[in-house]
Amino acid sequence: MTTTPDEPATASTGRPPVVDLATWQAARDELLVREKAHTREGDAIAAARRRLPMVEFDGTVEVVGPDGPVPFLELFQGRDELVVYKHMWYDGAPPQGQCEGCTTTAWHLRDAVYLNARGVSFAVVTTGRWEEVAPYVAFMGYTQPWYSVRDVEGPVGGDMGYLTSYLRDGDRVFLTYSTTGRGNEPANGTFALLDMTPYGRGEAWEDKPEGWPEGNEPCWYWRSDADGNATWGPTSRPVPQWTRPGATPVETLGRHGHCH
């Protein structure tokens, strides 16, 4: 049994209107039609993605990992498909100064068992020097393979900050897909969950009903201070870092210029 307030159509400022269950279900069913259309369009886009051409490149190009230089082909771990996240890097910066956006993606991709079960390998590459990358990976507790692609060009290196996929045919290697901009979002389940909540991501760009909180800058909650207050100031860390053993309050991000 459900109960409703005496004035079901009223609500506090910045709150959805309160209605009975039948009214809510009718509105929910109306939105469901659009959601299903969105899902079907996503399926159609995925089908078109599978039909993209691909680009062959030299899979023997070397990247640097815990065992030293290895051919890119090794990242496939014997599987035919590979997904790579290209992680931006601030040279010389301590962990708290590394890219907060890339941290969100890498943190959400800490475990690739379901990719592996489907015959797909996963790895992270970055332009950081391996001597800087290795202690960072250890600090973060990442178990996925990481490699430095310092000074590597083409489909293996190049611009960082997005997802790429590759296909192997024996010793031949092909680039099949890469994301741009917000194309990384499917890897970040937090976005999808926030989009289901009344206040969404809490960002100013979102379309909101009148009276809703105005919102903040994009990605405002990706960094916080030691007390959990959202801030991008010099006392901040990417939020997962506060769970890391030995993480202490900081006074500087220790970074200069742009990510490589």
N, C-alpha and C positions, 0 to 999 in steps of 0.2 A: 504494500500500500504506500502511495506517495502522498505527500502533503504539499500544499502551495500556500504562499502568503495571501493576505486579504486583497492585495493589489498586485496581481501577477504580472502586469505589464510594466511595473515600475522597477527601477534598480538604482543603486547608488551611482554617482558619477564615475565614469570609467569602468563600469561593470556591464556585462551582458544583461538584457532584460530577463526577468524571471517569469517562466511560463509553466503550464502543466505538462506532463509527460507526453500527451498526445500531440500538443502543439510543437513541442521540441522534436518529436519523431517526424512530424511532417516536414519541418524545416531541414532536419538531418537527411531525410530521404531525397529532398530536392537537391541538396548539395551533393549527395551520393551520385546522382546522375552525371554531374560535372566531373567528379572524382574518377568515375569509371571511364569517361571519355578521355580524361588526362592519362589514365593508365594505358588505355588502348593506343593513344598517340605515342606514349613512351615506348610501347612495344613496336610500333611502326618505325620509330626512329632507331631503335636497337636493330631492327631488321635491315634498315638502310646502312647502319654502321657495319654490319656483317658483310655488306656488299661493297665496301670501300676497296679501292686498289691498295697495294702495299709497295714499300720501297725496300729493295735489298741493300744491305751494307755489309761491311767487313766485320764479321763476328769475332775475328781474332784480335781486334783492338783491345789493348790492355787497360784494365781498371785496377785499383789498388784496394785490397781488403786485408783482413787479419793475417792471411798467409802470403802477403806481398802481392806483386802484380799477377793478375790472372786474365785470361781472355774473357771478353764479355759473354761469350758462349757458355761459360761456366755458371752464369747466373740462372740459367734454365734448370740446373740441377737434374738434367736428364729428361725433363719434361718438354713438351712441344710448345707450350704457351707460357708467357711471362708478363706480369704486370710490374711496373716500376714506378715508384714515387720519386720525383726529383726534388730533393730538399735544398732550399736556399741555405746559404752559409755566410756568416760574418767572420772574416778572417781575424784571428786573435781575440775574439770575444769569449768571455766565460759562458757557462751554460745559460745563465739568466739573460744574456744578451743575444742568444740565438733566435731565429725567426719564430715568432708566435703563431703565424698562420700555418707554417709548415709543421709546427708542433701539433696543432690540432689534427692535421691529417695523419701524421705519423703515429700519434697516440691512438687514434681510432683504428689503425691498421697494425696493431701490435701482434695479432695472431692471425695467421693465414691458413689454418688447418682446413677450412672449408674450400678455399681456393686450391690447396694441395689435393684434397680429396677429389676435386674435379679435374685434376691434371694440370693445374696452373701454378707456377711458382711466383714468388713475390720477393722483391728486393727494394732497398732504398739506395739511391746514389746521391752524391752531393759534391760540390766543387771544393769543399774544405780539404785541407791537407790531411792525410790519414793520421798523422801524429796528433792532430787536434780532434779529429772525428772519433777516434777510438775511445779516448776517455769520456767524451760526451755520450757516446752510445752506452758505455758502462754506467755512467751516472744516471741516465734515463731508465736503465733496465731493459732496453730494447733487446729482443731476442731474434728479430728478423735480420737477415744479412744486410750489412751496409758496405758501401764501396765509395771510394773517392774517384771522381772523374775529372780531377784537376787537369786542365789543359787538353782535355779530350773534346773534340768537336763532333758535329754531325748528330745522328739520331741517338747516340749514347750520351753525349754531353750537351753542350749548348745551354739554352735558357733553363732555369730551374723554376720550381713552384707548380708543377702539374703532373698528372698521371699519364703514363704512356703504356702501350701494350705492344708486344712483339710475338712473332711466330717463328718457330724453328723447323726447318726441313733438312734433317741430317745436320751438316755443318753450315748450311746456308741460313742466314738470319735476316728477318724482315721487320721493318716498322709498320704496324698496322693501324694505330690510332693514337691520338694524343688529345688531352683536354685543353681548354683555354678558360681563363677567368674563373667563373663560378662552376665550371665543369668538374671541379674537384669535390663538389658538395655531396655527391652520392657516397663518397667514402666516409663522410662525417655524419654518423647517425644522430648526433645531437641536434643538428639542424632540423632534420625531419621531425624529431620529437617536439622541438620548440615550436615548429610550425603548426602543431596540433593544439597548442595551448592558447588561451584567450589573448595573452599579451605577446605571443610570438617571440621573436628574437630580441625584442626591446630596442630596435634600431629605428632611427628617424625616417629612413627611406620607406618603411613599410606602410601600406595602405591600412589605416586604422579608423574605427568609428570615432565620431566626435566625442570628446571628453576622455579619450584614452591617454595614457601617459605619452608624452611627446617622443620619447625614445632618445637614444644616444648615438654616438658615432658607430659605424659598422665595426663589429668584432670587439666592442668595448669591454667585454667580460673575459677576454682571452688572457689577460694579465691581471695579477692581483698582488697586493702587499702581503706581509706575513700574517696579517689579521683577516685576510680574505676580502679586503675592500678592493673593488675593481679600480685599477689605475695602470696607466702606461708610463708612469714616472720612473725615476732612477732607482726607486726601492722595490720595483716589481720583478716578478718572474712570470713566465708562462705558467698558468695555473697548475698543470700536472706536476710541475717541479717541486711544489711544496710537499708532495707525498714522498719525495726521494730521500733516502737516508743521508743525513748530513747537510740537507738544504737549510741554510741559515738566512736571516735577513741580509739584504744587500744595500749598497749605497750608490752603485753605478751599474749601468748595463754594459759598460766596457766595450762599446762598439762604435765604430766610425764609418761613415759612408754608407754604401748600399750593399745588399746581399750579392754575393757572387753566384 
